[in-house]
Amino acid sequence: MSKLDTKTWRKLRNQVKKDEKALHSLNNHQAKLLQQAANAKATIKSSQDSISIIHKDLMYSWKKEKHKVKHGKRTYTKTTKKWIKRDKPQKPTKHQSEQLSKLSRDLALAQAKHSRIVSSGIYKQTKKHKAKLAARLKRAKRKLSKFEARRRKVAKKSINKSISKQYGDFMAPKASLYETQGTTGKVVFLFTSSETEDNQSTITGYPVDHDEEIADHSVNGDKTVSIEGMIIGHTPANNLSATHLYNELLNWRYKGTELTYRSNGAKSGRKMAHIYNKHFRIQSLTKTQDQALEDRIKVSITLKFVYVAQVTTTKTKVNHKGKKVAKGSCTAPKVIKGKRGMTMHDYAKKYHTTTKKLISMNKSRHYTAHTNLAGKKLQVTEGRFKPTIRRKKVRVHHAKTSLKRG
C-alpha cells in the first residue's frame, strides 16, 4: 500500500467537487444578468459583422483574372477572383439602406443595454465572485493533481520493493500484475505454469506490386496474453489472502483498468524469457478452487493489449461535385431574422411547430429556449424534396383500314 494517507486524497477530491458545485450554483438573478450581458455582446458582434459586410460590398468589387497554368505536358486556363477597391464607393440600394438603419439601431440598443448591465454594481459583484470561485477551483485541482503525482511516485516505489522482495523469497517462475497509473501500490503475484502470447495481423490478399511497400498492406490486429497459474495468499511480499487478491483482479476487470504485466524468471546465472508490457486490460478471468482449505486459487487470465494512439487531423480535399439525385422540386428551409420581443415560443406558435423542434433545427447556432433572438437568424421550417413522377406517355395506335373502290 501507498505510504500517503488516503484521507488526504478524499479531502482534496471533495474540495474540488465542492468548488465546482459553488461555481455552477449562482442564483437566478445573477445567472440571468450574466446571460443578458452575453446576449447583448453577441448581438453587438453580429450587428457589427453584418454592417462591415455591407460596407465591404459597397467599397470593393470582385474581379476575375485568367492565367495559364502548366501541369506536366498539359496547359489549362485557371480563373481566380480577388477583391478590388472601387474608385468611387457605390451608393447603397434601398434594401441595403433599410438593412443598415435596422442594424445600426439594433447595435445602438445592444451597446446601451450592455454598458448599462456592465456598469451596474450587481454585475461587477457577480463577475468578481465568479472569478474568485474559478480561481479557488483552479487551486484545488492543482493541489489534487500534485498529490496524485506524488502518490503514483510512491506507489511505483512500493511496487518495485514488493517485486524485489518476492524475488528473494521464492525461486520459481512468477509474474506480477499491477495498475499502470495506479496510486495504491497493489500488486498481484501469479505463480504461472504457462504463458501464451498471441499476435495477429490483417494482411491484404490481393496481388501487390513488386516495388510497393509490403508494410502498407499489413494492419496490426489483436494482441492477447493467456496466463494459467496460481494465486497464493499471505506471502512475505503481500500479506493479503488469495481471495482478496482475486477480488482485486475482479475489480480491475470490472473497471477496465489499464494494467502492466511483468513476468520474470528466477534470479539465476541465465535469464529466462519474459513478457513485460503495458496497456493491458483483463478480457476474461476464470478461477478453479479445488483445495478449499488451502490459501491458493488456480486462475486462467486473458489479457488484451489496447493500442494507444494519438489522434491527429490532416487537411483533405473536399469533393464539391456532390451526388446525383433524382429529379424533382426542392423547397429550401425558411430562415428569418428574429424581432425584438419575440421569443422561441412565439415563433413556434406562429409557424405551427414546437419549441423543441426549433431548437433542434438551429442546433448549430446553439440557441436555447431563452435566447435573445433580436437580429439573429432563425430557421423555422425544414427543407423538403419532392421527386418528379414520370408519367409514361401512352401512344394511341390507330388501326389501318384499306378502302377498296367498288
SULZIKA-V76264 format. One record per residue. N is the residue number from 1. OMEGA is omega in radians with two decimals (* if undefined). NEAR is the number of other ideal C-beta (glycine too) atoms within 8 Angstrom. Layout:
# SULZIKA-V76264
n	omega	near
N	OMEGA	NEAR
N	OMEGA	NEAR
This chain:
# SULZIKA-V76264
n	omega	near
1	3.12	6
2	3.14	11
3	3.13	5
4	-3.08	10
5	3.11	5
6	-3.14	7
7	3.11	6
8	3.12	9
9	3.10	14
10	3.13	8
11	3.12	8
12	3.13	12
13	3.10	9
14	3.10	8
15	3.09	11
16	3.12	12
17	3.14	8
18	3.14	8
19	3.08	12
20	3.12	9
21	3.13	8
22	-3.12	10
23	-3.08	10
24	-3.11	6
25	3.03	5
26	-3.14	8
27	-3.03	5
28	-3.10	5
29	3.13	7
30	3.12	11
31	3.13	9
32	3.14	8
33	3.12	13
34	3.11	13
35	3.10	9
36	3.12	11
37	3.12	12
38	3.12	8
39	3.12	10
40	3.11	14
41	3.11	9
42	3.10	9
43	3.10	15
44	-3.11	12
45	-3.13	8
46	3.11	10
47	3.12	14
48	3.11	9
49	3.13	8
50	3.11	10
51	-3.14	12
52	3.10	8
53	3.13	8
54	3.12	13
55	3.12	8
56	3.09	9
57	3.14	9
58	-3.08	11
59	-3.06	9
60	3.07	9
61	3.10	6
62	3.08	8
63	3.13	8
64	3.10	7
65	3.14	8
66	3.08	6
67	-3.08	7
68	-3.14	7
69	-3.13	8
70	3.13	6
71	-3.06	6
72	3.10	4
73	-3.05	2
74	3.09	6
75	3.14	6
76	-3.10	7
77	3.14	7
78	-3.13	8
79	3.10	7
80	3.13	7
81	3.07	7
82	-3.11	7
83	3.08	8
84	3.13	8
85	3.14	6
86	3.06	10
87	3.12	3
88	-3.12	4
89	-3.13	6
90	3.10	8
91	-3.14	5
92	3.08	8
93	-3.13	6
94	3.12	5
95	3.11	6
96	3.11	11
97	3.10	9
98	3.11	8
99	-3.13	10
100	3.13	11
101	3.14	8
102	3.14	9
103	3.11	13
104	3.11	10
105	3.11	8
106	3.13	13
107	-3.13	13
108	3.13	8
109	-3.13	9
110	3.11	14
111	3.12	10
112	3.14	8
113	-3.12	10
114	3.13	12
115	3.13	8
116	-3.13	8
117	-3.08	12
118	-3.11	9
119	-3.13	6
120	-3.12	9
121	-3.13	5
122	3.14	9
123	3.12	13
124	3.13	9
125	3.13	8
126	3.12	12
127	-3.14	9
128	3.13	8
129	3.14	9
130	3.11	11
131	3.13	8
132	3.12	8
133	3.12	11
134	3.11	9
135	3.10	8
136	3.11	10
137	3.12	13
138	3.12	8
139	3.14	8
140	3.11	12
141	3.11	9
142	3.12	8
143	-3.14	10
144	-3.13	13
145	3.09	8
146	-3.14	8
147	3.13	12
148	3.08	10
149	3.09	8
150	3.14	9
151	3.12	12
152	-3.14	11
153	3.13	8
154	3.12	12
155	3.12	13
156	3.09	9
157	3.13	8
158	3.13	12
159	-3.14	12
160	3.12	8
161	3.12	8
162	-3.14	13
163	3.13	12
164	3.10	8
165	3.13	10
166	3.10	15
167	-3.09	10
168	-3.06	5
169	-3.07	8
170	3.08	9
171	-3.12	4
172	3.10	6
173	-3.13	9
174	-3.13	12
175	3.11	16
176	-3.14	16
177	-3.10	12
178	-3.12	13
179	3.13	12
180	3.13	9
181	-3.07	6
182	3.12	11
183	-3.08	11
184	-3.11	8
185	-3.13	14
186	3.11	9
187	3.04	12
188	3.14	12
189	-3.13	14
190	3.04	14
191	-2.96	13
192	3.02	12
193	3.08	6
194	3.08	8
195	-3.12	11
196	3.10	7
197	-3.07	8
198	3.10	9
199	-3.11	6
200	3.09	7
201	3.08	8
202	-3.08	7
203	-3.13	7
204	-3.08	7
205	-3.10	3
206	-3.09	4
207	-3.13	3
208	3.11	8
209	-3.05	5
210	-3.07	4
211	-3.07	3
212	3.14	8
213	-3.13	5
214	-3.10	7
215	3.13	5
216	-3.10	6
217	-3.14	9
218	-3.12	10
219	3.13	6
220	3.14	6
221	-3.09	8
222	3.01	7
223	-3.10	11
224	3.07	11
225	3.13	15
226	-3.06	12
227	2.98	16
228	-3.10	10
229	-3.03	12
230	3.03	10
231	3.12	14
232	-3.10	10
233	3.09	13
234	3.03	8
235	3.13	11
236	3.14	5
237	-3.11	10
238	-3.03	12
239	3.12	4
240	3.11	7
241	-3.14	8
242	3.12	11
243	3.10	8
244	3.13	9
245	3.10	14
246	3.09	12
247	3.07	8
248	3.06	10
249	3.10	14
250	3.13	9
251	3.10	9
252	3.12	11
253	-3.09	9
254	-3.09	6
255	-3.09	6
256	-3.08	6
257	3.08	9
258	-3.03	11
259	3.01	14
260	3.11	11
261	-3.06	14
262	3.14	12
263	-3.13	12
264	3.09	10
265	3.12	9
266	3.13	9
267	3.13	5
268	-3.12	7
269	-3.10	2
270	-3.11	4
271	3.12	5
272	3.09	9
273	-3.11	4
274	3.07	9
275	-3.12	11
276	-3.08	8
277	3.07	9
278	3.06	7
279	3.07	10
280	2.96	14
281	-3.11	11
282	3.13	13
283	3.11	7
284	-3.10	7
285	-3.11	11
286	3.11	7
287	3.07	9
288	-3.10	8
289	-3.10	7
290	3.10	5
291	-3.00	6
292	-3.08	5
293	3.13	3
294	-3.09	5
295	3.13	7
296	-3.10	10
297	3.02	11
298	-3.10	11
299	2.98	16
300	-3.05	12
301	3.01	13
302	3.14	12
303	3.12	14
304	-3.14	11
305	3.12	11
306	-3.12	8
307	3.13	6
308	-3.10	4
309	3.09	4
310	-3.09	3
311	3.09	4
312	-3.14	4
313	3.11	4
314	3.12	4
315	3.12	3
316	3.10	4
317	-3.12	3
318	3.10	4
319	-3.11	5
320	-3.09	4
321	-3.14	3
322	-3.13	5
323	3.10	3
324	3.12	3
325	-3.14	5
326	3.12	5
327	3.13	4
328	3.13	9
329	-3.10	6
330	3.08	8
331	-3.09	7
332	3.08	5
333	-3.10	8
334	3.13	8
335	-3.13	7
336	3.03	8
337	-3.09	7
338	3.12	12
339	3.13	7
340	3.11	7
341	-3.14	5
342	-3.14	8
343	3.11	9
344	3.12	14
345	3.12	8
346	3.13	8
347	3.10	15
348	3.12	12
349	-3.09	7
350	-3.06	7
351	3.01	9
352	3.10	4
353	-3.13	8
354	3.13	6
355	-3.14	9
356	3.12	6
357	3.10	9
358	3.12	16
359	3.12	12
360	3.12	7
361	-3.11	10
362	-3.09	10
363	3.09	8
364	3.12	4
365	3.08	7
366	3.08	5
367	3.00	12
368	-3.12	7
369	-3.09	8
370	-3.13	6
371	3.06	9
372	-3.01	8
373	-3.09	13
374	3.11	11
375	-3.11	12
376	3.11	14
377	-3.12	8
378	3.07	13
379	-3.05	11
380	3.09	12
381	3.10	8
382	3.10	6
383	-3.13	8
384	3.11	6
385	-3.13	9
386	-3.12	8
387	3.14	7
388	3.12	8
389	-3.14	4
390	3.10	4
391	3.13	4
392	3.11	4
393	-3.14	4
394	3.13	4
395	3.14	4
396	3.14	4
397	3.14	4
398	3.12	4
399	3.12	4
400	3.12	4
401	3.12	4
402	-3.13	4
403	3.09	4
404	3.12	4
405	3.14	3
406	*	2
